[in-house]
Amino acid sequence: MKTDELPDIVFLMASALVVMTRFIQTGCPRQGALVRRQLGFLQSYPDHLMPPPLKAAVRRLHGDWELMLLGTPQGNAATPSTLQ
């Protein structure tokens, strides 16, 4: 995909926040998988189109979500304290 065809980074971040919130509310494993996929996509977003601090934050979030999803039994809702 060409860089001029990529979705706007603001839209992608907003979308990631929506699925993160939905996961926290429901604990649905599918929502958790969507979060993982979106954060993975954001990690691969071209560096010249994403500010370095945002790229670093996405890397940390992706790692945190990987750890959290590995430790959350399917069907159990995550609480905000599990995300810290």
ABEGO torsion letter per residue (X at the ends): XBAAABBBAAAAAAAAAAAAAAAAAAGBAAAAAAAAAAAAAAAABBAAABBAAAAAAAAAAAAAAAAAAAABBBGBBBBAAAAX
